[in-house]
Amino acid sequence: MSELVPGGNVPLPHGTLTIRVPGPFDVSALVTDDTGRVGGDADFVFYNQPAAPGARLAAGTLMVDPPRLRAGATRLTVVISPADPGTPLGGLPAPTLFVTGADGRTLARFTPPRPRRETVLLLAELYLRGPGWKLRALGQGYADGLAGVARDFGVDVEEDATTAPGGGPGAVPPRGRTTVATDGARRRAPSAPARTAPTAPRAASPDGFLGLVNSARAAAGSPAVSLSPYLTTAAGAHAAAMAAQGRLDSEGTDGLSVHQRVTAGGYRYLTVGEHLVSGPRTPAEFVDYCLSDPQARRTLCEPACSEAGLGQATDPRTGTVYWTALWARPFSAEGLRRTADEVIALTNARRTATGLPPLAFDPLLTVAAQAHCDDMVARAFYAHTSPEGGEPWHRAAAAGSTRRTIGENIACGQRSAAEVVEGWMNSPGHRANILKPDFTHMGVGFTGGGGAGTYWTQLFGG
């Protein structure tokens, strides 16, 4: 079974999948094509419309047979909302997604960062990639209920349809005004009115952008950033990709994520952050919008970042302006060593707090851990087992380690050593490795890039 983090993905086997989110939640699904838009209202599967080709909702459980989705469908997005309408998700137990295969085996589990005032969560998506289907963990929240989600996906929502015949629930709750992202990186602003002469996708001129950003960073006590031509080029390409498909997305129809666009240009980083936004018309409006949300503000003012890039493109069909901002700290060997040292120190703090001895740094385990991170980014997979079947103990031995007991934790998407160690400690299996008395040594690997942006490996030995 794969324990997923936001941005993590796993290939899916053939056959019907069972998707459950135990607890006081309603499960819904949206069937879309590569544009991210539904083909019609029938593509919205929810409590009042529980079936569509290839998808069926019964007793809170969603059954999906991806190849049987309607013609042209390439994605199915799993959505949850409180069973009691109007209740913020932050007031409920943390949701956990379970995906089970046709043979009854649990394939994946995903618990997103705990929502706060959001009332709807895009929890995961099934998407077609090449000849097969994959599952990607999302965790993107909305504060305006199912109506806001439905509209973003192209569902026609009647504003006054709040009750159904017989007094039951209507098609969707009334809409709110804003949508937010639980990771602070993706956010949708209200779209600007369509222009009479929309511009073609292009990289944005940063006029005024840097001054506004550095003024906000100075007020937050963070050092100034400089513009990077690599980040600016990648941001422009990703903004153009979003405008071409008419929706916010961390991945374009070419299969490239925003982080892959960064590394494809030769840029390597140790820290990364991004804003994907639609609606503002100028760099000043974009910066104001990012500063209006606490989590987005934290990304813009992240002290570890020293370089930035901005891209803008306009959808010629609607006039909607799409923005990508990238924030990063460039790679250095010394920076990588400090990152690994921080992971080791935080891990040992958790061990000593339970009375266990600290783990010693192991250079050979570090070589193996770093190689696995590099491999996951280079070959676009996320697993303990490599595509040709290599396991953690094989990688340790190949690096020259003779330790008899080997364990491994991996993660993707976390933006700091503190975040990744906290995530591992909140997962029973990963926590067991960190607190295993038999382990005496550890190596740490980190690589920026790939679909999730960051990849981490802890390799333990005893």
Disulfide bonds with the S-S distance in Angstrom:
none
